[in-house]
Amino acid sequence: MQQSNTTPVPMVSQPQPPDRPLVHRPASVTSRSTNTRRHRTTRSHTGGVSYRPQNEFPNFAQTGDVEIIINADGQEKRYMLHRLILAQCSGFFETGTSEEWSKAQARGQSSGHGPSNLLGRIREEDIPGTSAYSGGVRLQWRYELDLGSKDDEVPMLVQKQPQSTIFGGDANQPPPVPHKPPPPAYGFLRSMSNFSAMQSASHISKANPHTPDSDIVRDYDNLFRIFYNYAPALDAVNIAESYIQCKSLLALADMYDALEVVGPRIDHHLLQFQGRLWKQIAKYPPSYLKLGYLARSKVIFAEALVHVVGQWPSGSSQLKHTVPPDVLEVIEDKVDELQERKMKTEARLFRLTLTTPKGERVTPTNAYMDWLALSLFRQWLAENTTPPPPPIPKTLEAQQRTGHAQPPLVSSGNLFRLLGTGGSSYLARDEMKRFVRLRPDDHQRDTLKKFEKKIDEIKAIAREIVRPLMKNCLELDMGRDGGGLGYLTCTRVDEEDFPF
């Protein structure tokens, strides 16, 4: 029997690839390739030509289309912001970057010399990110701060000739190159060179970090920070310094028609001072009335208005030529309303009377001691509500020198507070004793006690009459003595009283 010469085929679990010649590469080639790949995985291109500029406040280098340069007091700050946000927050930028204005700028550029003239035949729909009224190019606006030629001129942003290309950048700059690694020989040098460019693009200040910012630079920075919903950099410790910063920022926002956006931020910042703010408003009510009006702050405006109305006309010189007529109209209406209430209250006090057990009004015939108590109270009230008469000059020359000058009016705030307090705050026991001693026949212990009892009864009635004037409409806690204020604070400010 003949045996077969075929060799058994081993069983394998995986198919073998077809036979092909093996090519062995030199070890040096394999090693170089491996090292090159490992080196690329750990190589960093930060700062190289593949670096992308930042796209965050204050430099939106990739999406920003409005360049703003603030240069004042030896300090410079640059911004690359968005027209859409600036136009929504400021009427100044809305007008300056409007469609009609931008068309005029684009036509002026297309007739000149530049790359926009060469690329005028490119259709707009072929270029992503272009504006519908920019003539086929991506338009950019440029503003610079003009300090003016005179000292009394207010610095103002002035729109300069915009520079635009279809690539969305400066016309003097070349378009961005594709992302590729730099040559090995110059990689380190280019990285260091572009690292300096990063610092310039990020607007890192080269000045001493301890140097305080210019007031103008600070105000513009806070203005743009608020536009982008960032908290303004205002003093949160010293309320006097914070007031100065807020006032300056509000004046800037008013100039650029942005009070509706900036005002709530100022209101929120100042209300954080709480009790210190109320005390500061009590010291300078006209100043805070103007600030509250600009900031559209109902709390600050109402607090200052109560003080202004109570002190009127002492603060009229500071407000008549500095606030709008509608604010003065509100003040005058509240002053007239308060004066009318005071006159009605004084009339009721002078008509105050007592009655006998039979229900009759006291007279010298039916209740002499009660009538004396009423006479003393009315005399005290007249002395404190009527200015004293001018002194009589001794000679004719002295009379000519004095003229017809009237003595200052007595403040009625303390008077009504004394009446509202009652007790021994006025017409104390010693004063009543001196009054009773004027008639030696009636100076007895029982008579003095009866007289004191009638005076206390009159004081209780007077306290109820002046109670409406004792109401405190301030956020400031004045305590039992009225906080030392010599005027009334009962002015009520309703929603329809706000002029904004």
C-alpha positions as a Python dict, from the first residue, in 0.01 Angstrom:
ca = {
    (1, 'M'): (0, 0, 0),
    (2, 'Q'): (149, 327, -111),
    (3, 'Q'): (164, 608, 143),
    (4, 'S'): (73, 963, 52),
    (5, 'N'): (353, 1224, 52),
    (6, 'T'): (122, 1514, 140),
    (7, 'T'): (208, 1697, 460),
    (8, 'P'): (-67, 1770, 704),
    (9, 'V'): (-189, 2131, 717),
    (10, 'P'): (-180, 2270, 1069),
    (11, 'M'): (-508, 2404, 1200),
    (12, 'V'): (-502, 2776, 1276),
    (13, 'S'): (-760, 2995, 1441),
    (14, 'Q'): (-675, 3302, 1228),
    (15, 'P'): (-623, 3325, 856),
    (16, 'Q'): (-271, 3385, 746),
    (17, 'P'): (-194, 3665, 508),
    (18, 'P'): (-79, 3572, 165),
    (19, 'D'): (285, 3521, 113),
    (20, 'R'): (469, 3841, 17),
    (21, 'P'): (830, 3941, 31),
    (22, 'L'): (945, 4103, 349),
    (23, 'V'): (1124, 4434, 318),
    (24, 'H'): (1356, 4516, 603),
    (25, 'R'): (1425, 4886, 660),
    (26, 'P'): (1739, 5008, 824),
    (27, 'A'): (1720, 5051, 1195),
    (28, 'S'): (1821, 5414, 1168),
    (29, 'V'): (1524, 5497, 944),
    (30, 'T'): (1279, 5326, 1177),
    (31, 'S'): (1421, 5498, 1482),
    (32, 'R'): (1411, 5841, 1320),
    (33, 'S'): (1050, 5800, 1218),
    (34, 'T'): (945, 5691, 1563),
    (35, 'N'): (1120, 5979, 1733),
    (36, 'T'): (970, 6229, 1493),
    (37, 'R'): (616, 6119, 1567),
    (38, 'R'): (676, 6129, 1939),
    (39, 'H'): (821, 6477, 1913),
    (40, 'R'): (517, 6608, 1722),
    (41, 'T'): (274, 6479, 1980),
    (42, 'T'): (439, 6685, 2252),
    (43, 'R'): (525, 6992, 2048),
    (44, 'S'): (343, 7312, 2146),
    (45, 'H'): (269, 7579, 1889),
    (46, 'T'): (163, 7835, 2146),
    (47, 'G'): (279, 8172, 2026),
    (48, 'G'): (354, 8050, 1676),
    (49, 'V'): (179, 8146, 1358),
    (50, 'S'): (-97, 7900, 1444),
    (51, 'Y'): (-188, 8110, 1751),
    (52, 'R'): (-542, 8243, 1744),
    (53, 'P'): (-603, 8585, 1903),
    (54, 'Q'): (-826, 8602, 2207),
    (55, 'N'): (-1197, 8645, 2155),
    (56, 'E'): (-1313, 8779, 2488),
    (57, 'F'): (-1364, 9115, 2651),
    (58, 'P'): (-1207, 9361, 2590),
    (59, 'N'): (-1052, 9226, 2270),
    (60, 'F'): (-1283, 9022, 2049),
    (61, 'A'): (-1018, 8982, 1783),
    (62, 'Q'): (-1209, 8716, 1587),
    (63, 'T'): (-1566, 8850, 1597),
    (64, 'G'): (-1531, 9217, 1693),
    (65, 'D'): (-1600, 9484, 1433),
    (66, 'V'): (-1569, 9811, 1630),
    (67, 'E'): (-1224, 9922, 1740),
    (68, 'I'): (-1214, 10183, 2016),
    (69, 'I'): (-894, 10353, 2132),
    (70, 'I'): (-894, 10545, 2461),
    (71, 'N'): (-581, 10752, 2511),
    (72, 'A'): (-581, 10995, 2804),
    (73, 'D'): (-340, 11112, 3073),
    (74, 'G'): (-55, 10912, 2925),
    (75, 'Q'): (-251, 10586, 2932),
    (76, 'E'): (-392, 10395, 2638),
    (77, 'K'): (-649, 10122, 2624),
    (78, 'R'): (-778, 9947, 2314),
    (79, 'Y'): (-1103, 9761, 2264),
    (80, 'M'): (-1234, 9542, 1985),
    (81, 'L'): (-1607, 9515, 2047),
    (82, 'H'): (-1926, 9429, 1863),
    (83, 'R'): (-2142, 9679, 1683),
    (84, 'L'): (-2458, 9489, 1775),
    (85, 'I'): (-2398, 9515, 2150),
    (86, 'L'): (-2281, 9875, 2135),
    (87, 'A'): (-2584, 9978, 1930),
    (88, 'Q'): (-2823, 9804, 2169),
    (89, 'C'): (-2673, 9974, 2475),
    (90, 'S'): (-2594, 10320, 2340),
    (91, 'G'): (-2787, 10553, 2114),
    (92, 'F'): (-2457, 10717, 2017),
    (93, 'F'): (-2317, 10396, 1868),
    (94, 'E'): (-2654, 10305, 1719),
    (95, 'T'): (-2650, 10625, 1517),
    (96, 'G'): (-2281, 10622, 1439),
    (97, 'T'): (-2289, 10268, 1302),
    (98, 'S'): (-2630, 10288, 1138),
    (99, 'E'): (-2696, 10159, 788),
    (100, 'E'): (-2713, 10502, 627),
    (101, 'W'): (-2384, 10612, 783),
    (102, 'S'): (-2209, 10288, 692),
    (103, 'K'): (-2323, 10309, 329),
    (104, 'A'): (-2163, 10649, 300),
    (105, 'Q'): (-1838, 10518, 445),
    (106, 'A'): (-1836, 10214, 217),
    (107, 'R'): (-1892, 10427, -95),
    (108, 'G'): (-1610, 10655, 3),
    (109, 'Q'): (-1372, 10363, 38),
    (110, 'S'): (-1472, 10186, -281),
    (111, 'S'): (-1380, 10492, -488),
    (112, 'G'): (-1031, 10514, -339),
    (113, 'H'): (-721, 10307, -375),
    (114, 'G'): (-703, 9982, -184),
    (115, 'P'): (-780, 9616, -197),
    (116, 'S'): (-1156, 9678, -170),
    (117, 'N'): (-1147, 9836, -517),
    (118, 'L'): (-981, 9530, -664),
    (119, 'L'): (-1226, 9289, -508),
    (120, 'G'): (-1541, 9486, -585),
    (121, 'R'): (-1669, 9222, -829),
    (122, 'I'): (-1689, 8951, -564),
    (123, 'R'): (-2045, 8881, -477),
    (124, 'E'): (-2155, 8938, -120),
    (125, 'E'): (-2317, 8598, -81),
    (126, 'D'): (-1984, 8436, -162),
    (127, 'I'): (-1823, 8590, 147),
    (128, 'P'): (-1951, 8460, 480),
    (129, 'G'): (-1989, 8704, 764),
    (130, 'T'): (-2024, 9017, 550),
    (131, 'S'): (-2281, 9287, 616),
    (132, 'A'): (-2575, 9344, 386),
    (133, 'Y'): (-2482, 9709, 340),
    (134, 'S'): (-2104, 9689, 336),
    (135, 'G'): (-2060, 9658, -40),
    (136, 'G'): (-1930, 9302, -33),
    (137, 'V'): (-1672, 9362, 240),
    (138, 'R'): (-1672, 9309, 612),
    (139, 'L'): (-1694, 9658, 751),
    (140, 'Q'): (-1517, 9772, 1066),
    (141, 'W'): (-1563, 10093, 1262),
    (142, 'R'): (-1288, 10277, 1438),
    (143, 'Y'): (-1333, 10530, 1721),
    (144, 'E'): (-1065, 10735, 1892),
    (145, 'L'): (-1098, 10960, 2194),
    (146, 'D'): (-1063, 11326, 2103),
    (147, 'L'): (-957, 11529, 2407),
    (148, 'G'): (-1030, 11859, 2233),
    (149, 'S'): (-811, 12159, 2177),
    (150, 'K'): (-934, 12357, 2478),
    (151, 'D'): (-930, 12273, 2846),
    (152, 'D'): (-1305, 12322, 2887),
    (153, 'E'): (-1395, 12082, 2606),
    (154, 'V'): (-1535, 11744, 2704),
    (155, 'P'): (-1342, 11444, 2562),
    (156, 'M'): (-1551, 11263, 2303),
    (157, 'L'): (-1518, 10956, 2084),
    (158, 'V'): (-1472, 11049, 1720),
    (159, 'Q'): (-1524, 10807, 1435),
    (160, 'K'): (-1221, 10771, 1212),
    (161, 'Q'): (-1195, 10638, 858),
    (162, 'P'): (-1266, 10264, 885),
    (163, 'Q'): (-1030, 10012, 725),
    (164, 'S'): (-1192, 9696, 592),
    (165, 'T'): (-1114, 9396, 376),
    (166, 'I'): (-1303, 9089, 269),
    (167, 'F'): (-1105, 8900, 532),
    (168, 'G'): (-1255, 9104, 812),
    (169, 'G'): (-936, 9270, 937),
    (170, 'D'): (-716, 9571, 883),
    (171, 'A'): (-641, 9657, 524),
    (172, 'N'): (-275, 9705, 605),
    (173, 'Q'): (-241, 9355, 743),
    (174, 'P'): (-207, 9043, 527),
    (175, 'P'): (-470, 8769, 545),
    (176, 'P'): (-407, 8493, 798),
    (177, 'V'): (-194, 8207, 677),
    (178, 'P'): (-306, 7843, 705),
    (179, 'H'): (-222, 7656, 1021),
    (180, 'K'): (104, 7470, 975),
    (181, 'P'): (402, 7405, 1199),
    (182, 'P'): (693, 7645, 1157),
    (183, 'P'): (1029, 7529, 1021),
    (184, 'P'): (1244, 7370, 1289),
    (185, 'A'): (1528, 7617, 1251),
    (186, 'Y'): (1317, 7925, 1338),
    (187, 'G'): (1041, 7776, 1552),
    (188, 'F'): (1175, 7901, 1883),
    (189, 'L'): (1248, 8251, 1756),
    (190, 'R'): (902, 8284, 1601),
    (191, 'S'): (739, 8157, 1917),
    (192, 'M'): (914, 8421, 2125),
    (193, 'S'): (831, 8693, 1871),
    (194, 'N'): (463, 8603, 1864),
    (195, 'F'): (456, 8579, 2242),
    (196, 'S'): (528, 8952, 2246),
    (197, 'A'): (248, 9000, 1995),
    (198, 'M'): (15, 8813, 2232),
    (199, 'Q'): (94, 9061, 2505),
    (200, 'S'): (25, 9351, 2272),
    (201, 'A'): (-303, 9197, 2157),
    (202, 'S'): (-409, 9135, 2514),
    (203, 'H'): (-342, 9501, 2597),
    (204, 'I'): (-115, 9417, 2888),
    (205, 'S'): (-8, 9745, 3040),
    (206, 'K'): (365, 9811, 3037),
    (207, 'A'): (331, 10076, 3306),
    (208, 'N'): (378, 10025, 3675),
    (209, 'P'): (90, 9807, 3802),
    (210, 'H'): (60, 10032, 4107),
    (211, 'T'): (-3, 10340, 3890),
    (212, 'P'): (-370, 10444, 3931),
    (213, 'D'): (-583, 10447, 3620),
    (214, 'S'): (-686, 10775, 3465),
    (215, 'D'): (-1037, 10886, 3552),
    (216, 'I'): (-1126, 10902, 3183),
    (217, 'V'): (-982, 10559, 3111),
    (218, 'R'): (-1157, 10415, 3416),
    (219, 'D'): (-1495, 10560, 3319),
    (220, 'Y'): (-1479, 10431, 2962),
    (221, 'D'): (-1365, 10091, 3082),
    (222, 'N'): (-1656, 10072, 3327),
    (223, 'L'): (-1894, 10184, 3053),
    (224, 'F'): (-1790, 9904, 2818),
    (225, 'R'): (-1780, 9651, 3102),
    (226, 'I'): (-2145, 9727, 3180),
    (227, 'F'): (-2232, 9690, 2811),
    (228, 'Y'): (-2098, 9334, 2828),
    (229, 'N'): (-2271, 9259, 3161),
    (230, 'Y'): (-1955, 9283, 3370),
    (231, 'A'): (-1961, 9453, 3710),
    (232, 'P'): (-1803, 9800, 3701),
    (233, 'A'): (-1483, 9858, 3896),
    (234, 'L'): (-1616, 10103, 4157),
    (235, 'D'): (-1504, 10169, 4512),
    (236, 'A'): (-1696, 9943, 4749),
    (237, 'V'): (-1547, 10075, 5076),
    (238, 'N'): (-1535, 10455, 5066),
    (239, 'I'): (-1883, 10583, 4985),
    (240, 'A'): (-1761, 10937, 4916),
    (241, 'E'): (-1515, 10811, 4653),
    (242, 'S'): (-1779, 10575, 4517),
    (243, 'Y'): (-2019, 10869, 4472),
    (244, 'I'): (-1758, 11059, 4268),
    (245, 'Q'): (-1695, 10757, 4046),
    (246, 'C'): (-2067, 10689, 3997),
    (247, 'K'): (-2138, 11053, 3916),
    (248, 'S'): (-1860, 11061, 3656),
    (249, 'L'): (-1977, 10734, 3502),
    (250, 'L'): (-2337, 10852, 3482),
    (251, 'A'): (-2228, 11174, 3312),
    (252, 'L'): (-2042, 10967, 3054),
    (253, 'A'): (-2342, 10737, 3005),
    (254, 'D'): (-2568, 11039, 2962),
    (255, 'M'): (-2335, 11175, 2693),
    (256, 'Y'): (-2353, 10847, 2499),
    (257, 'D'): (-2726, 10790, 2561),
    (258, 'A'): (-2673, 10479, 2773),
    (259, 'L'): (-2841, 10569, 3103),
    (260, 'E'): (-3096, 10290, 3073),
    (261, 'V'): (-2815, 10034, 3080),
    (262, 'V'): (-2573, 10201, 3322),
    (263, 'G'): (-2829, 10334, 3571),
    (264, 'P'): (-2936, 9999, 3722),
    (265, 'R'): (-2571, 9904, 3778),
    (266, 'I'): (-2507, 10228, 3967),
    (267, 'D'): (-2825, 10180, 4170),
    (268, 'H'): (-2724, 9826, 4266),
    (269, 'H'): (-2373, 9934, 4365),
    (270, 'L'): (-2478, 10225, 4587),
    (271, 'L'): (-2758, 10038, 4762),
    (272, 'Q'): (-2499, 9794, 4895),
    (273, 'F'): (-2382, 10065, 5137),
    (274, 'Q'): (-2726, 10059, 5307),
    (275, 'G'): (-2711, 10267, 5629),
    (276, 'R'): (-2405, 10465, 5520),
    (277, 'L'): (-2586, 10562, 5201),
    (278, 'W'): (-2887, 10702, 5391),
    (279, 'K'): (-2661, 10913, 5612),
    (280, 'Q'): (-2471, 11041, 5311),
    (281, 'I'): (-2796, 11137, 5137),
    (282, 'A'): (-2903, 11329, 5450),
    (283, 'K'): (-2579, 11532, 5426),
    (284, 'Y'): (-2598, 11607, 5053),
    (285, 'P'): (-2960, 11568, 4939),
    (286, 'P'): (-2942, 11787, 4622),
    (287, 'S'): (-2639, 11597, 4492),
    (288, 'Y'): (-2797, 11258, 4544),
    (289, 'L'): (-3126, 11379, 4399),
    (290, 'K'): (-2948, 11451, 4070),
    (291, 'L'): (-2762, 11120, 4088),
    (292, 'G'): (-3080, 10927, 4159),
    (293, 'Y'): (-3250, 11092, 3863),
    (294, 'L'): (-2967, 11003, 3623),
    (295, 'A'): (-2943, 10648, 3757),
    (296, 'R'): (-3322, 10605, 3742),
    (297, 'S'): (-3305, 10488, 4103),
    (298, 'K'): (-3642, 10521, 4270),
    (299, 'V'): (-3504, 10447, 4617),
    (300, 'I'): (-3224, 10706, 4604),
    (301, 'F'): (-3439, 10966, 4430),
    (302, 'A'): (-3725, 10930, 4681),
    (303, 'E'): (-3487, 10943, 4980),
    (304, 'A'): (-3320, 11259, 4855),
    (305, 'L'): (-3653, 11417, 4754),
    (306, 'V'): (-3789, 11392, 5110),
    (307, 'H'): (-3482, 11579, 5240),
    (308, 'V'): (-3498, 11842, 4964),
    (309, 'V'): (-3867, 11913, 5021),
    (310, 'G'): (-3819, 11940, 5397),
    (311, 'Q'): (-3525, 12183, 5359),
    (312, 'W'): (-3672, 12387, 5073),
    (313, 'P'): (-3577, 12653, 4967),
    (314, 'S'): (-3227, 12602, 5110),
    (315, 'G'): (-3124, 12370, 4826),
    (316, 'S'): (-3295, 12555, 4544),
    (317, 'S'): (-2977, 12727, 4424),
    (318, 'Q'): (-2812, 12390, 4358),
    (319, 'L'): (-3104, 12245, 4164),
    (320, 'K'): (-3275, 12518, 3962),
    (321, 'H'): (-3022, 12520, 3679),
    (322, 'T'): (-2893, 12164, 3703),
    (323, 'V'): (-3202, 11941, 3691),
    (324, 'P'): (-3476, 11913, 3427),
    (325, 'P'): (-3795, 12118, 3467),
    (326, 'D'): (-4004, 11809, 3543),
    (327, 'V'): (-3791, 11740, 3852),
    (328, 'L'): (-3835, 12097, 3975),
    (329, 'E'): (-4207, 12064, 3916),
    (330, 'V'): (-4222, 11756, 4138),
    (331, 'I'): (-4026, 11938, 4410),
    (332, 'E'): (-4249, 12245, 4400),
    (333, 'D'): (-4564, 12035, 4412),
    (334, 'K'): (-4439, 11845, 4716),
    (335, 'V'): (-4331, 12168, 4888),
    (336, 'D'): (-4676, 12323, 4835),
    (337, 'E'): (-4839, 12008, 4964),
    (338, 'L'): (-4623, 12009, 5277),
    (339, 'Q'): (-4682, 12380, 5342),
    (340, 'E'): (-5056, 12328, 5315),
    (341, 'R'): (-5045, 12046, 5567),
    (342, 'K'): (-4839, 12257, 5807),
    (343, 'M'): (-5078, 12551, 5780),
    (344, 'K'): (-5377, 12330, 5850),
    (345, 'T'): (-5202, 12178, 6149),
    (346, 'E'): (-5108, 12519, 6293),
    (347, 'A'): (-5464, 12637, 6253),
    (348, 'R'): (-5593, 12338, 6446),
    (349, 'L'): (-5338, 12399, 6720),
    (350, 'F'): (-5445, 12760, 6763),
    (351, 'R'): (-5810, 12653, 6773),
    (352, 'L'): (-5736, 12394, 7038),
    (353, 'T'): (-5964, 12441, 7343),
    (354, 'L'): (-6086, 12271, 7656),
    (355, 'T'): (-6440, 12218, 7780),
    (356, 'T'): (-6599, 12226, 8121),
    (357, 'P'): (-6782, 11926, 8271),
    (358, 'K'): (-7098, 12075, 8127),
    (359, 'G'): (-6954, 12069, 7775),
    (360, 'E'): (-6894, 12443, 7749),
    (361, 'R'): (-6576, 12604, 7623),
    (362, 'V'): (-6355, 12731, 7901),
    (363, 'T'): (-6357, 13104, 7958),
    (364, 'P'): (-6220, 13329, 8233),
    (365, 'T'): (-6564, 13324, 8391),
    (366, 'N'): (-6643, 12950, 8405),
    (367, 'A'): (-6291, 12796, 8434),
    (368, 'Y'): (-6025, 13056, 8497),
    (369, 'M'): (-5735, 12818, 8564),
    (370, 'D'): (-5812, 12616, 8251),
    (371, 'W'): (-5826, 12933, 8048),
    (372, 'L'): (-5484, 13036, 8185),
    (373, 'A'): (-5340, 12700, 8075),
    (374, 'L'): (-5478, 12752, 7723),
    (375, 'S'): (-5341, 13107, 7716),
    (376, 'L'): (-4993, 12990, 7813),
    (377, 'F'): (-4995, 12719, 7545),
    (378, 'R'): (-5112, 12958, 7272),
    (379, 'Q'): (-4851, 13215, 7372),
    (380, 'W'): (-4576, 12953, 7353),
    (381, 'L'): (-4708, 12836, 7013),
    (382, 'A'): (-4718, 13191, 6876),
    (383, 'E'): (-4364, 13265, 6989),
    (384, 'N'): (-4231, 12953, 6814),
    (385, 'T'): (-4425, 12990, 6489),
    (386, 'T'): (-4383, 13364, 6433),
    (387, 'P'): (-4044, 13525, 6369),
    (388, 'P'): (-3945, 13780, 6631),
    (389, 'P'): (-3988, 14146, 6542),
    (390, 'P'): (-3680, 14337, 6427),
    (391, 'P'): (-3505, 14539, 6694),
    (392, 'I'): (-3576, 14911, 6707),
    (393, 'P'): (-3263, 15114, 6613),
    (394, 'K'): (-3163, 15383, 6856),
    (395, 'T'): (-3060, 15640, 6597),
    (396, 'L'): (-3168, 15735, 6245),
    (397, 'E'): (-2828, 15636, 6098),
    (398, 'A'): (-2856, 15291, 6250),
    (399, 'Q'): (-3206, 15257, 6105),
    (400, 'Q'): (-3075, 15346, 5759),
    (401, 'R'): (-2792, 15091, 5789),
    (402, 'T'): (-3024, 14809, 5891),
    (403, 'G'): (-3288, 14892, 5630),
    (404, 'H'): (-3589, 14662, 5619),
    (405, 'A'): (-3403, 14332, 5665),
    (406, 'Q'): (-3631, 14065, 5804),
    (407, 'P'): (-3500, 13810, 6057),
    (408, 'P'): (-3474, 13452, 5935),
    (409, 'L'): (-3781, 13234, 5967),
    (410, 'V'): (-3793, 12984, 6248),
    (411, 'S'): (-3773, 12621, 6138),
    (412, 'S'): (-4100, 12446, 6204),
    (413, 'G'): (-3955, 12097, 6206),
    (414, 'N'): (-3829, 12112, 6564),
    (415, 'L'): (-4153, 12277, 6677),
    (416, 'F'): (-4374, 11999, 6548),
    (417, 'R'): (-4136, 11737, 6685),
    (418, 'L'): (-4160, 11895, 7030),
    (419, 'L'): (-4537, 11890, 7006),
    (420, 'G'): (-4529, 11530, 6888),
    (421, 'T'): (-4300, 11428, 7173),
    (422, 'G'): (-4494, 11603, 7450),
    (423, 'G'): (-4409, 11547, 7815),
    (424, 'S'): (-4138, 11773, 7954),
    (425, 'S'): (-3990, 11855, 7610),
    (426, 'Y'): (-4164, 12196, 7626),
    (427, 'L'): (-4347, 12393, 7896),
    (428, 'A'): (-4167, 12204, 8170),
    (429, 'R'): (-4269, 12217, 8538),
    (430, 'D'): (-4032, 12501, 8627),
    (431, 'E'): (-4177, 12719, 8351),
    (432, 'M'): (-4530, 12648, 8469),
    (433, 'K'): (-4430, 12728, 8826),
    (434, 'R'): (-4292, 13067, 8722),
    (435, 'F'): (-4614, 13139, 8538),
    (436, 'V'): (-4833, 13053, 8836),
    (437, 'R'): (-4617, 13266, 9068),
    (438, 'L'): (-4719, 13574, 8872),
    (439, 'R'): (-5035, 13568, 9085),
    (440, 'P'): (-4927, 13519, 9445),
    (441, 'D'): (-5281, 13450, 9554),
    (442, 'D'): (-5303, 13144, 9329),
    (443, 'H'): (-4958, 13010, 9410),
    (444, 'Q'): (-5063, 12704, 9606),
    (445, 'R'): (-4967, 12342, 9575),
    (446, 'D'): (-5315, 12229, 9476),
    (447, 'T'): (-5344, 12508, 9221),
    (448, 'L'): (-5006, 12416, 9064),
    (449, 'K'): (-5105, 12049, 9039),
    (450, 'K'): (-5433, 12139, 8873),
    (451, 'F'): (-5253, 12370, 8634),
    (452, 'E'): (-5000, 12099, 8542),
    (453, 'K'): (-5281, 11854, 8482),
    (454, 'K'): (-5452, 12091, 8238),
    (455, 'I'): (-5125, 12156, 8054),
    (456, 'D'): (-5069, 11781, 8018),
    (457, 'E'): (-5421, 11747, 7880),
    (458, 'I'): (-5350, 12019, 7623),
    (459, 'K'): (-5020, 11852, 7527),
    (460, 'A'): (-5200, 11521, 7467),
    (461, 'I'): (-5448, 11688, 7232),
    (462, 'A'): (-5168, 11871, 7050),
    (463, 'R'): (-4973, 11546, 7008),
    (464, 'E'): (-5267, 11386, 6827),
    (465, 'I'): (-5304, 11690, 6602),
    (466, 'V'): (-4941, 11681, 6482),
    (467, 'R'): (-4919, 11301, 6458),
    (468, 'P'): (-4957, 11296, 6074),
    (469, 'L'): (-4658, 11529, 6043),
    (470, 'M'): (-4445, 11302, 6259),
    (471, 'K'): (-4448, 11021, 6007),
    (472, 'N'): (-4100, 10935, 5879),
    (473, 'C'): (-4091, 10851, 5507),
    (474, 'L'): (-3714, 10802, 5501),
    (475, 'E'): (-3512, 10484, 5502),
    (476, 'L'): (-3287, 10659, 5755),
    (477, 'D'): (-3351, 10561, 6114),
    (478, 'M'): (-3388, 10896, 6294),
    (479, 'G'): (-3461, 10758, 6639),
    (480, 'R'): (-3687, 10922, 6894),
    (481, 'D'): (-3526, 11267, 6872),
    (482, 'G'): (-3567, 11294, 6494),
    (483, 'G'): (-3203, 11232, 6414),
    (484, 'G'): (-3116, 11597, 6467),
    (485, 'L'): (-3303, 11708, 6154),
    (486, 'G'): (-3466, 12048, 6176),
    (487, 'Y'): (-3726, 11979, 5909),
    (488, 'L'): (-4014, 11743, 5849),
    (489, 'T'): (-3969, 11413, 5667),
    (490, 'C'): (-4334, 11321, 5617),
    (491, 'T'): (-4337, 11377, 5239),
    (492, 'R'): (-4478, 11073, 5067),
    (493, 'V'): (-4342, 10986, 4722),
    (494, 'D'): (-4583, 10782, 4513),
    (495, 'E'): (-4520, 10593, 4192),
    (496, 'E'): (-4664, 10868, 3975),
    (497, 'D'): (-4426, 11124, 4131),
    (498, 'F'): (-4115, 10983, 3967),
    (499, 'P'): (-4019, 11187, 3658),
    (500, 'F'): (-3864, 10888, 3482),
}
